[in-house]
Amino acid sequence: MATLAAQLGLEDAGYKPARYLTEAGYFLFGCGHVEEAASAFEGARLLAPQDPVPHTGLAEVFLAQGKPRKAERAATRACDTVSEASGAALAYAWLIRGDARMQLGQARQSVQAWRNAIHLDEHGPAGRLARGRLSDWNELQQARGADRSA
């Protein structure tokens, strides 16, 4: 059975429903409509299960909702997807996975996830964000060490 997009001739025009749902999810999330964003990301995930971006969007929603365990699972699914996604998309998934793990108290795994993000997107936005998080983490560890020796 042909999809609605195929019936309307939109697939040939480059219509990608999952991409539009993902973009809608990020727009809704940015406007503070968290539940609606989650629905859009879930729809995109169902349409394109091998695309890491909808999984990452869901992970961000879960972090915003204070659900780091669900966020970590969604980010892990994003990191484990096989697609033609750029390294930047996967790097961002690793960044969010690191954030979720830090909220779960898994510092070592969090640092490794951030390092993976840097490796995948060394000079891009996800790599820069991950480098910032690692820098903050290192400063915190140094401050804790100085407190103990004082």
DSSP file (Angstrom, degrees, kcal/mol; ACC not computed):
  #  RESIDUE AA STRUCTURE BP1 BP2  ACC     N-H-->O    O-->H-N    N-H-->O    O-->H-N    TCO  KAPPA ALPHA  PHI   PSI    X-CA   Y-CA   Z-CA
    1    1 A M              0   0    0      0, 0.0     2,-0.1     0, 0.0     0, 0.0   0.000 360.0 360.0 360.0 132.0    0.0    0.0    0.0
    2    2 A A        -     0   0    0      1,-0.1     2,-0.0     2,-0.1     0, 0.0  -0.439 360.0-115.1 -75.7 146.3    1.4    3.4   -1.0
    3    3 A T     >  -     0   0    0     -2,-0.1     4,-2.6     1,-0.1     5,-0.2  -0.308  27.4-108.6 -72.9 164.1    1.9    6.1    1.6
    4    4 A L  H  > S+     0   0    0      1,-0.2     4,-2.1     2,-0.2     6,-0.2   0.896 121.6  55.1 -60.1 -39.9   -0.1    9.3    1.5
    5    5 A A  H  4>S+     0   0    0      1,-0.2     5,-2.9     2,-0.2     6,-0.8   0.905 109.6  46.4 -60.8 -41.4    3.1   11.1    0.5
    6    6 A A  H >45S+     0   0    0      3,-0.2     3,-1.2     1,-0.2    -2,-0.2   0.912 110.5  52.8 -67.3 -41.8    3.5    8.7   -2.5
    7    7 A Q  H 3<5S+     0   0    0     -4,-2.6    -1,-0.2     1,-0.3    -2,-0.2   0.852 112.2  45.6 -61.3 -34.2   -0.1    9.0   -3.4
    8    8 A L  T 3<5S-     0   0    0     -4,-2.1    -1,-0.3    -5,-0.2    -2,-0.2   0.472 114.4-118.0 -87.5  -2.1    0.2   12.8   -3.5
    9    9 A G  T < 5S+     0   0    0     -3,-1.2     4,-0.4    -4,-0.3    -3,-0.2   0.702  78.6 124.7  75.0  19.2    3.5   12.6   -5.4
   10   10 A L      X +     0   0    0     -5,-2.9     5,-2.4    -6,-0.2     3,-0.4   0.757  57.1  67.3 -85.1 -25.1    5.4   14.2   -2.6
   11   11 A E  T > 5S+     0   0    0     -6,-0.8     3,-1.4     1,-0.3    -1,-0.2   0.893  99.6  52.2 -62.8 -37.4    8.0   11.5   -2.2
   12   12 A D  T 3 5S+     0   0    0      1,-0.3    -1,-0.3    -7,-0.2    -2,-0.2   0.783 104.6  57.4 -67.2 -25.1    9.4   12.4   -5.6
   13   13 A A  T 3 5S-     0   0    0     -3,-0.4    -1,-0.3    -4,-0.4    -2,-0.2   0.347 126.2 -99.1 -87.2   7.1    9.6   16.0   -4.5
   14   14 A G  T < 5 +     0   0    0     -3,-1.4     2,-0.4     1,-0.3    -3,-0.2   0.648  64.0 165.0  87.2  15.1   11.8   15.2   -1.6
   15   15 A Y      < -     0   0    0     -5,-2.4    -1,-0.3   -10,-0.1    -2,-0.0  -0.522  11.6-178.2 -68.4 124.2    9.1   15.2    1.0
   16   16 A K     >  -     0   0    0     -2,-0.4     4,-1.9     1,-0.1     3,-0.4  -0.876  12.2-168.9-127.9  97.4   10.3   13.5    4.1
   17   17 A P  H  > S+     0   0    0      0, 0.0     4,-2.6     0, 0.0     5,-0.2   0.859  86.8  55.5 -57.0 -38.0    7.6   13.3    6.8
   18   18 A A  H  > S+     0   0    0      1,-0.2     4,-2.4     2,-0.2     5,-0.2   0.904 106.8  50.4 -63.2 -39.5   10.1   12.3    9.5
   19   19 A R  H  > S+     0   0    0     -3,-0.4     4,-2.6     2,-0.2    -1,-0.2   0.921 111.3  48.1 -64.3 -42.7   12.3   15.3    8.9
   20   20 A Y  H  X S+     0   0    0     -4,-1.9     4,-2.6     1,-0.2    -2,-0.2   0.901 111.7  49.6 -65.9 -39.7    9.3   17.6    9.1
   21   21 A L  H  X S+     0   0    0     -4,-2.6     4,-2.6     2,-0.2    -1,-0.2   0.902 111.1  50.2 -63.8 -39.8    8.1   16.0   12.3
   22   22 A T  H  X S+     0   0    0     -4,-2.4     4,-2.3     2,-0.2    -2,-0.2   0.935 111.6  47.2 -63.4 -46.1   11.6   16.3   13.8
   23   23 A E  H  X S+     0   0    0     -4,-2.6     4,-2.3     1,-0.2    -2,-0.2   0.902 112.3  50.2 -62.8 -39.8   11.8   20.0   12.9
   24   24 A A  H  X S+     0   0    0     -4,-2.6     4,-3.1     2,-0.2     5,-0.2   0.900 108.0  54.5 -63.2 -39.6    8.3   20.5   14.3
   25   25 A G  H  X S+     0   0    0     -4,-2.6     4,-2.6     1,-0.2    -2,-0.2   0.921 109.9  45.1 -59.6 -45.2    9.5   18.7   17.5
   26   26 A Y  H  X S+     0   0    0     -4,-2.3     4,-2.4     2,-0.2    -1,-0.2   0.883 113.5  50.5 -68.2 -36.7   12.4   21.1   17.9
   27   27 A F  H  X S+     0   0    0     -4,-2.3     4,-1.4     2,-0.2    -2,-0.2   0.952 113.5  44.9 -62.9 -48.8   10.3   24.1   17.2
   28   28 A L  H  <>S+     0   0    0     -4,-3.1     5,-2.7     1,-0.2     4,-0.3   0.904 112.8  51.4 -61.9 -42.0    7.7   23.0   19.7
   29   29 A F  H ><5S+     0   0    0     -4,-2.6     3,-1.5     1,-0.2    -1,-0.2   0.920 108.4  51.5 -61.0 -44.3   10.4   22.2   22.3
   30   30 A G  H 3<5S+     0   0    0     -4,-2.4    -1,-0.2     1,-0.3    -2,-0.2   0.772 108.3  52.3 -64.1 -26.2   11.9   25.6   21.8
   31   31 A C  T 3<5S-     0   0    0     -4,-1.4    -1,-0.3    -3,-0.3    -2,-0.2   0.417 122.2-106.5 -89.3   0.8    8.5   27.2   22.4
   32   32 A G  T < 5S+     0   0    0     -3,-1.5     2,-1.4    -4,-0.3     3,-0.2   0.571  80.3 131.4  87.6   8.7    8.1   25.3   25.6
   33   33 A H     >< +     0   0    0     -5,-2.7     4,-2.3     1,-0.2     5,-0.2  -0.611  25.3 164.7 -93.0  75.5    5.5   22.8   24.3
   34   34 A V  H  >  +     0   0    0     -2,-1.4     4,-2.4     1,-0.2    -1,-0.2   0.895  68.0  48.2 -66.5 -45.4    7.3   19.8   25.7
   35   35 A E  H  > S+     0   0    0      1,-0.2     4,-1.9     2,-0.2    -1,-0.2   0.914 113.9  47.3 -63.7 -42.6    4.5   17.2   25.5
   36   36 A E  H  > S+     0   0    0      2,-0.2     4,-2.2     1,-0.2    -1,-0.2   0.886 110.7  52.9 -65.9 -37.8    3.7   18.2   21.9
   37   37 A A  H  X S+     0   0    0     -4,-2.3     4,-2.8     1,-0.2     5,-0.2   0.920 106.6  52.7 -61.4 -43.4    7.4   18.1   21.0
   38   38 A A  H  X S+     0   0    0     -4,-2.4     4,-2.5     1,-0.2    -1,-0.2   0.905 108.7  50.4 -59.4 -41.2    7.6   14.5   22.5
   39   39 A S  H  X S+     0   0    0     -4,-1.9     4,-2.4     2,-0.2    -1,-0.2   0.910 111.0  48.4 -63.7 -42.2    4.7   13.5   20.2
   40   40 A A  H  X S+     0   0    0     -4,-2.2     4,-2.4     2,-0.2    -2,-0.2   0.932 113.2  46.8 -64.4 -45.2    6.4   14.9   17.2
   41   41 A F  H  X S+     0   0    0     -4,-2.8     4,-2.7     2,-0.2    -2,-0.2   0.900 111.3  52.0 -63.6 -40.1    9.7   13.2   17.9
   42   42 A E  H  X S+     0   0    0     -4,-2.5     4,-2.1    -5,-0.2    -1,-0.2   0.919 110.1  48.8 -63.2 -42.7    8.0    9.9   18.6
   43   43 A G  H  X S+     0   0    0     -4,-2.4     4,-1.8     1,-0.2    -2,-0.2   0.919 112.5  47.8 -61.5 -43.7    6.2   10.1   15.3
   44   44 A A  H  X S+     0   0    0     -4,-2.4     4,-2.3     1,-0.2    -2,-0.2   0.892 109.5  53.7 -64.2 -39.6    9.4   10.9   13.5
   45   45 A R  H  < S+     0   0    0     -4,-2.7    -1,-0.2     1,-0.2    -2,-0.2   0.891 108.5  49.2 -62.2 -39.7   11.2    8.1   15.3
   46   46 A L  H  < S+     0   0    0     -4,-2.1    -1,-0.2     1,-0.2    -2,-0.2   0.863 114.6  44.8 -68.5 -35.0    8.5    5.6   14.1
   47   47 A L  H  < S+     0   0    0     -4,-1.8    -2,-0.2     1,-0.2    -1,-0.2   0.812 130.2  22.5 -77.4 -30.4    8.8    6.8   10.5
   48   48 A A    ><  +     0   0    0     -4,-2.3     3,-2.0    -5,-0.2    -1,-0.2  -0.575  66.3 167.2-137.5  71.4   12.6    6.8   10.5
   49   49 A P  T 3  S+     0   0    0      0, 0.0    -1,-0.1     0, 0.0    -3,-0.1   0.707  78.1  56.3 -64.1 -19.0   13.9    4.5   13.2
   50   50 A Q  T 3  S+     0   0    0     31,-0.1    -5,-0.1     2,-0.0    -2,-0.0   0.395  84.8  95.9 -93.6   4.0   17.4    4.6   11.8
   51   51 A D    <>  -     0   0    0     -3,-2.0     4,-0.7    -6,-0.2    -3,-0.1  -0.841  62.3-156.8 -93.5 122.6   17.7    8.4   12.0
   52   52 A P  H  > S+     0   0    0      0, 0.0     4,-2.3     0, 0.0     5,-0.2   0.745  79.1  76.0 -70.6 -21.3   19.4    9.4   15.3
   53   53 A V  H  > S+     0   0    0      1,-0.2     4,-2.5     2,-0.2     5,-0.2   0.908  93.3  46.5 -65.0 -46.4   17.9   12.9   15.3
   54   54 A P  H  > S+     0   0    0      0, 0.0     4,-2.3     0, 0.0    -1,-0.2   0.899 113.0  51.4 -62.2 -36.6   14.4   12.0   16.5
   55   55 A H  H  X S+     0   0    0     -4,-0.7     4,-2.1     2,-0.2    -2,-0.2   0.918 110.5  48.9 -62.4 -42.7   15.8    9.8   19.2
   56   56 A T  H  X S+     0   0    0     -4,-2.3     4,-2.3     2,-0.2    -1,-0.2   0.897 108.6  53.5 -64.4 -40.7   18.1   12.6   20.3
   57   57 A G  H  X S+     0   0    0     -4,-2.5     4,-2.2     1,-0.2    -1,-0.2   0.920 108.5  49.4 -59.7 -43.9   15.1   15.0   20.4
   58   58 A L  H  X S+     0   0    0     -4,-2.3     4,-2.7     1,-0.2    -1,-0.2   0.906 108.6  53.7 -60.6 -40.7   13.2   12.6   22.6
   59   59 A A  H  X S+     0   0    0     -4,-2.1     4,-2.3     1,-0.2    -2,-0.2   0.907 107.9  49.9 -61.7 -40.9   16.2   12.4   24.9
   60   60 A E  H  X S+     0   0    0     -4,-2.3     4,-2.3     2,-0.2    -1,-0.2   0.905 110.2  50.6 -64.1 -40.5   16.3   16.2   25.2
   61   61 A V  H  X S+     0   0    0     -4,-2.2     4,-1.7     1,-0.2    -2,-0.2   0.937 110.0  50.0 -61.3 -46.1   12.6   16.2   26.1
   62   62 A F  H  <>S+     0   0    0     -4,-2.7     5,-3.1     1,-0.2     4,-0.3   0.888 109.4  51.3 -62.7 -38.6   13.1   13.6   28.7
   63   63 A L  H ><5S+     0   0    0     -4,-2.3     3,-1.5     1,-0.2    -1,-0.2   0.925 109.3  50.6 -62.2 -42.9   16.0   15.6   30.2
   64   64 A A  H 3<5S+     0   0    0     -4,-2.3    -1,-0.2     1,-0.3    -2,-0.2   0.808 109.0  52.3 -64.5 -28.7   13.8   18.7   30.4
   65   65 A Q  T 3<5S-     0   0    0     -4,-1.7    -1,-0.3    -5,-0.2    -2,-0.2   0.436 120.0-110.0 -86.0   0.6   11.1   16.6   32.1
   66   66 A G  T < 5S+     0   0    0     -3,-1.5    -3,-0.2    -4,-0.3     3,-0.1   0.827  80.7 127.4  74.8  31.6   13.6   15.4   34.7
   67   67 A K     >< +     0   0    0     -5,-3.1     4,-2.2     1,-0.1     5,-0.2  -0.645  22.5 163.4-118.4  72.0   13.7   11.9   33.4
   68   68 A P  H  > S+     0   0    0      0, 0.0     4,-2.7     0, 0.0     5,-0.2   0.819  72.2  56.9 -65.2 -30.4   17.4   11.2   32.9
   69   69 A R  H  > S+     0   0    0      2,-0.2     4,-2.0     1,-0.2     5,-0.1   0.941 111.2  42.8 -65.8 -45.1   17.0    7.4   32.7
   70   70 A K  H  > S+     0   0    0      1,-0.2     4,-2.5     2,-0.2    -1,-0.2   0.885 113.9  53.3 -65.1 -37.5   14.5    7.7   29.8
   71   71 A A  H  X S+     0   0    0     -4,-2.2     4,-2.7     1,-0.2     5,-0.2   0.918 107.6  50.3 -62.6 -43.3   16.8   10.3   28.3
   72   72 A E  H  X S+     0   0    0     -4,-2.7     4,-2.3     1,-0.2    -1,-0.2   0.899 110.8  49.3 -63.6 -40.4   19.8    8.0   28.5
   73   73 A R  H  X S+     0   0    0     -4,-2.0     4,-2.2     2,-0.2    -2,-0.2   0.927 112.8  46.7 -64.7 -44.3   17.9    5.2   26.8
   74   74 A A  H  X S+     0   0    0     -4,-2.5     4,-1.9     1,-0.2    -2,-0.2   0.911 113.7  48.2 -64.9 -41.8   16.7    7.5   24.0
   75   75 A A  H  X S+     0   0    0     -4,-2.7     4,-2.5     2,-0.2    -1,-0.2   0.875 109.2  53.8 -66.4 -36.5   20.2    8.9   23.5
   76   76 A T  H  X S+     0   0    0     -4,-2.3     4,-1.8    -5,-0.2    -2,-0.2   0.917 107.1  51.1 -62.8 -42.7   21.6    5.4   23.5
   77   77 A R  H  X S+     0   0    0     -4,-2.2     4,-0.6     1,-0.2    -1,-0.2   0.902 110.2  50.6 -59.9 -39.7   19.2    4.4   20.7
   78   78 A A  H >< S+     0   0    0     -4,-1.9     3,-0.9     1,-0.2    -2,-0.2   0.925 110.8  47.9 -63.0 -44.1   20.3    7.5   18.8
   79   79 A C  H 3< S+     0   0    0     -4,-2.5    -1,-0.2     1,-0.2    -2,-0.2   0.787 112.5  50.0 -67.3 -27.1   24.0    6.6   19.2
   80   80 A D  H 3< S+     0   0    0     -4,-1.8    -1,-0.2    -5,-0.2    -2,-0.2   0.489  86.2 110.8 -91.4  -4.0   23.3    3.0   18.1
   81   81 A T    <<  -     0   0    0     -3,-0.9     2,-0.6    -4,-0.6   -31,-0.1  -0.366  58.9-143.8 -73.1 152.0   21.4    3.9   14.9
   82   82 A V        +     0   0    0     -2,-0.1     2,-0.3   -31,-0.0    -2,-0.1  -0.967  44.5 124.9-115.9 116.2   22.9    3.2   11.6
   83   83 A S  S    S-     0   0    0     -2,-0.6   -32,-0.1     2,-0.1     0, 0.0  -0.884  74.0 -92.9-154.0-176.9   22.1    5.8    9.0
   84   84 A E  S    S+     0   0    0     -2,-0.3   -33,-0.1     2,-0.0    -2,-0.0   0.147  74.8 138.8 -91.3  18.8   23.5    8.2    6.6
   85   85 A A        -     0   0    0      1,-0.1    -2,-0.1     2,-0.1   -34,-0.0  -0.280  58.5-106.3 -64.1 148.8   23.4   10.9    9.3
   86   86 A S     >  -     0   0    0      1,-0.1     4,-1.6     4,-0.0     3,-0.5  -0.258  28.2-107.3 -69.4 162.7   26.4   13.2    9.5
   87   87 A G  H  > S+     0   0    0      1,-0.2     4,-2.8     2,-0.2     5,-0.2   0.815 119.3  63.6 -58.9 -30.0   28.9   12.8   12.3
   88   88 A A  H  > S+     0   0    0      2,-0.2     4,-2.3     1,-0.2    -1,-0.2   0.899 100.4  50.0 -64.1 -40.5   27.4   16.0   13.7
   89   89 A A  H  > S+     0   0    0     -3,-0.5     4,-1.7     2,-0.2    -1,-0.2   0.922 115.0  43.3 -65.0 -43.0   24.0   14.3   14.3
   90   90 A L  H  X S+     0   0    0     -4,-1.6     4,-2.3     2,-0.2    -2,-0.2   0.877 111.3  55.4 -69.4 -36.2   25.6   11.4   16.1
   91   91 A A  H  X S+     0   0    0     -4,-2.8     4,-2.3     1,-0.2    -2,-0.2   0.909 106.9  50.2 -61.7 -41.2   28.0   13.7   18.0
   92   92 A Y  H  X S+     0   0    0     -4,-2.3     4,-2.4     2,-0.2    -1,-0.2   0.884 108.0  53.5 -65.6 -36.9   25.0   15.6   19.3
   93   93 A A  H  X S+     0   0    0     -4,-1.7     4,-2.4     1,-0.2    -1,-0.2   0.917 109.6  48.2 -61.8 -42.6   23.4   12.3   20.4
   94   94 A W  H  X S+     0   0    0     -4,-2.3     4,-2.4     2,-0.2    -2,-0.2   0.884 109.3  54.0 -64.6 -38.0   26.6   11.4   22.3
   95   95 A L  H  X S+     0   0    0     -4,-2.3     4,-2.1     2,-0.2    -2,-0.2   0.946 111.6  43.6 -59.5 -49.4   26.6   14.9   23.9
   96   96 A I  H  X S+     0   0    0     -4,-2.4     4,-2.6     1,-0.2    -2,-0.2   0.870 111.0  55.5 -66.3 -36.9   23.0   14.4   25.2
   97   97 A R  H  X S+     0   0    0     -4,-2.4     4,-2.5     1,-0.2    -1,-0.2   0.913 107.9  49.5 -60.5 -41.6   23.8   10.9   26.3
   98   98 A G  H  X S+     0   0    0     -4,-2.4     4,-2.1     2,-0.2    -2,-0.2   0.900 109.7  51.2 -62.9 -41.2   26.7   12.3   28.3
   99   99 A D  H  X S+     0   0    0     -4,-2.1     4,-2.0     2,-0.2    -2,-0.2   0.922 111.0  48.1 -61.8 -44.0   24.3   14.9   29.9
  100  100 A A  H  X S+     0   0    0     -4,-2.6     4,-1.4     1,-0.2    -2,-0.2   0.920 111.0  50.5 -63.7 -43.5   21.8   12.2   30.8
  101  101 A R  H  <>S+     0   0    0     -4,-2.5     5,-3.0     1,-0.2     4,-0.2   0.865 107.4  54.0 -64.5 -34.9   24.5   10.0   32.3
  102  102 A M  H ><5S+     0   0    0     -4,-2.1     3,-1.6     1,-0.2    -1,-0.2   0.921 107.0  51.1 -64.9 -41.6   25.8   12.9   34.4
  103  103 A Q  H 3<5S+     0   0    0     -4,-2.0    -1,-0.2     1,-0.3    -2,-0.2   0.782 107.9  53.9 -64.7 -25.3   22.3   13.4   35.8
  104  104 A L  T 3<5S-     0   0    0     -4,-1.4    -1,-0.3    -5,-0.2    -2,-0.2   0.453 121.5-109.8 -85.5  -1.1   22.2    9.7   36.7
  105  105 A G  T < 5S+     0   0    0     -3,-1.6     2,-1.0    -4,-0.2    -3,-0.2   0.684  78.6 132.3  81.7  18.1   25.5   10.1   38.6
  106  106 A Q     >< +     0   0    0     -5,-3.0     4,-2.3     1,-0.2     5,-0.2  -0.601  21.8 163.0-102.2  70.8   27.5    8.2   36.0
  107  107 A A  H  >  +     0   0    0     -2,-1.0     4,-2.8     1,-0.2     5,-0.2   0.898  69.5  50.9 -60.7 -46.5   30.4   10.6   35.7
  108  108 A R  H  > S+     0   0    0      1,-0.2     4,-1.9     2,-0.2    -1,-0.2   0.922 114.3  44.0 -60.6 -44.8   32.9    8.3   34.1
  109  109 A Q  H  > S+     0   0    0      2,-0.2     4,-2.2     1,-0.2    -1,-0.2   0.844 112.2  54.7 -68.1 -33.2   30.5    7.2   31.4
  110  110 A S  H  X S+     0   0    0     -4,-2.3     4,-2.4     2,-0.2    -2,-0.2   0.938 107.4  48.4 -64.5 -47.4   29.4   10.8   30.9
  111  111 A V  H  X S+     0   0    0     -4,-2.8     4,-2.2     1,-0.2    -2,-0.2   0.901 111.4  50.9 -60.2 -41.5   33.0   11.9   30.3
  112  112 A Q  H  X S+     0   0    0     -4,-1.9     4,-2.1    -5,-0.2    -1,-0.2   0.896 108.7  51.5 -65.1 -39.5   33.5    9.1   27.8
  113  113 A A  H  X S+     0   0    0     -4,-2.2     4,-2.0     1,-0.2    -2,-0.2   0.917 109.7  49.6 -63.0 -42.5   30.3   10.1   25.9
  114  114 A W  H  X S+     0   0    0     -4,-2.4     4,-2.1     1,-0.2    -1,-0.2   0.889 109.0  52.6 -63.7 -37.9   31.4   13.7   25.7
  115  115 A R  H  X S+     0   0    0     -4,-2.2     4,-2.4     1,-0.2    -1,-0.2   0.887 107.2  52.5 -64.2 -37.8   34.8   12.5   24.3
  116  116 A N  H  X S+     0   0    0     -4,-2.1     4,-2.1     2,-0.2    -2,-0.2   0.904 107.5  52.2 -62.7 -40.5   32.9   10.5   21.7
  117  117 A A  H  X S+     0   0    0     -4,-2.0     4,-1.8     1,-0.2    -2,-0.2   0.915 109.8  48.5 -61.5 -42.7   31.0   13.6   20.7
  118  118 A I  H  < S+     0   0    0     -4,-2.1    -2,-0.2     1,-0.2    -1,-0.2   0.916 109.5  52.7 -63.6 -42.8   34.3   15.5   20.3
  119  119 A H  H  < S+     0   0    0     -4,-2.4     3,-0.5     1,-0.2    -1,-0.2   0.890 113.9  42.9 -59.9 -40.4   35.8   12.7   18.2
  120  120 A L  H  < S+     0   0    0     -4,-2.1    -1,-0.2     1,-0.2    -2,-0.2   0.755 132.3  20.0 -78.6 -25.2   32.8   12.8   15.9
  121  121 A D  S >< S+     0   0    0     -4,-1.8     3,-0.9    -5,-0.2     6,-0.7  -0.401  71.5 164.1-143.7  58.5   32.5   16.5   15.6
  122  122 A E  T 3  S+     0   0    0     -3,-0.5    -1,-0.1     1,-0.3     9,-0.1   0.836  82.7  22.0 -54.3 -42.7   35.8   18.0   16.6
  123  123 A H  T 3  S+     0   0    0      4,-0.1    -1,-0.3     5,-0.0    -5,-0.1   0.369 109.4  90.8-108.5   4.1   35.3   21.5   15.2
  124  124 A G  S <> S-     0   0    0     -3,-0.9     4,-2.3    -6,-0.2     5,-0.2  -0.269  92.7 -90.0 -94.0-177.7   31.5   21.6   15.0
  125  125 A P  H  > S+     0   0    0      0, 0.0     4,-2.6     0, 0.0     5,-0.2   0.880 123.2  49.7 -63.4 -40.9   28.9   22.7   17.6
  126  126 A A  H  > S+     0   0    0      1,-0.2     4,-2.6     2,-0.2     5,-0.2   0.915 112.1  49.2 -65.9 -40.3   28.5   19.4   19.3
  127  127 A G  H  > S+     0   0    0     -6,-0.7     4,-2.4     2,-0.2    -1,-0.2   0.902 111.7  48.7 -63.5 -40.8   32.2   19.0   19.7
  128  128 A R  H  X S+     0   0    0     -4,-2.3     4,-2.2    -7,-0.2    -2,-0.2   0.921 112.1  48.4 -65.7 -42.9   32.5   22.5   21.1
  129  129 A L  H  X S+     0   0    0     -4,-2.6     4,-2.2     2,-0.2    -2,-0.2   0.924 112.6  48.5 -62.1 -43.6   29.7   21.9   23.6
  130  130 A A  H  X S+     0   0    0     -4,-2.6     4,-2.5     1,-0.2    -2,-0.2   0.900 109.5  52.5 -64.0 -40.3   31.2   18.6   24.7
  131  131 A R  H  X S+     0   0    0     -4,-2.4     4,-2.4     1,-0.2    -1,-0.2   0.894 108.9  51.0 -62.5 -38.9   34.6   20.3   25.1
  132  132 A G  H  X S+     0   0    0     -4,-2.2     4,-2.5     2,-0.2    -2,-0.2   0.905 109.7  49.2 -63.4 -42.1   32.9   22.9   27.3
  133  133 A R  H  X S+     0   0    0     -4,-2.2     4,-2.6     2,-0.2    -2,-0.2   0.913 111.6  48.9 -65.0 -41.9   31.3   20.3   29.5
  134  134 A L  H  X S+     0   0    0     -4,-2.5     4,-2.8     2,-0.2    -2,-0.2   0.903 110.8  50.9 -63.4 -40.4   34.6   18.5   29.9
  135  135 A S  H  X S+     0   0    0     -4,-2.4     4,-2.4     2,-0.2    -2,-0.2   0.931 111.4  47.2 -62.4 -45.1   36.3   21.7   30.8
  136  136 A D  H  X S+     0   0    0     -4,-2.5     4,-2.3     2,-0.2    -2,-0.2   0.914 112.6  50.1 -61.2 -42.4   33.6   22.5   33.4
  137  137 A W  H  X S+     0   0    0     -4,-2.6     4,-2.3     2,-0.2    -2,-0.2   0.919 110.7  48.8 -62.4 -44.6   33.9   18.9   34.8
  138  138 A N  H  X S+     0   0    0     -4,-2.8     4,-2.4     1,-0.2    -1,-0.2   0.900 110.7  50.5 -64.1 -40.8   37.7   19.2   35.0
  139  139 A E  H  X S+     0   0    0     -4,-2.4     4,-2.4     2,-0.2    -1,-0.2   0.907 110.1  50.6 -62.5 -41.0   37.5   22.5   36.8
  140  140 A L  H  X S+     0   0    0     -4,-2.3     4,-2.4     2,-0.2    -2,-0.2   0.912 110.6  48.7 -62.5 -43.0   35.0   21.0   39.3
  141  141 A Q  H  X S+     0   0    0     -4,-2.3     4,-2.1     2,-0.2    -2,-0.2   0.888 111.6  49.3 -65.6 -38.9   37.3   18.1   39.9
  142  142 A Q  H  X S+     0   0    0     -4,-2.4     4,-2.3     2,-0.2    -2,-0.2   0.896 110.7  50.4 -66.2 -39.9   40.3   20.4   40.5
  143  143 A A  H  X S+     0   0    0     -4,-2.4     4,-2.2     2,-0.2    -2,-0.2   0.904 110.1  50.0 -65.4 -40.2   38.2   22.5   42.9
  144  144 A R  H  X S+     0   0    0     -4,-2.4     4,-1.8     1,-0.2    -1,-0.2   0.899 110.4  50.5 -63.8 -39.5   37.2   19.4   44.8
  145  145 A G  H  X S+     0   0    0     -4,-2.1     4,-1.5     1,-0.2    -2,-0.2   0.888 110.1  49.5 -64.7 -39.2   40.8   18.4   45.0
  146  146 A A  H  X S+     0   0    0     -4,-2.3     4,-0.9     1,-0.2    -1,-0.2   0.871 109.0  53.0 -67.9 -36.4   41.9   21.8   46.3
  147  147 A D  H  < S+     0   0    0     -4,-2.2     3,-0.3     1,-0.2    -1,-0.2   0.876 108.3  50.5 -64.1 -37.8   39.1   21.7   48.9
  148  148 A R  H  < S+     0   0    0     -4,-1.8    -1,-0.2     1,-0.2    -2,-0.2   0.844 110.8  48.1 -70.6 -32.9   40.3   18.3   50.2
  149  149 A S  H  <        0   0    0     -4,-1.5    -1,-0.2     1,-0.2    -2,-0.2   0.631 360.0 360.0 -84.5 -11.8   43.9   19.5   50.5
  150  150 A A     <        0   0    0     -4,-0.9    -1,-0.2    -3,-0.3    -2,-0.2   0.477 360.0 360.0 -81.9 360.0   43.0   22.7   52.4
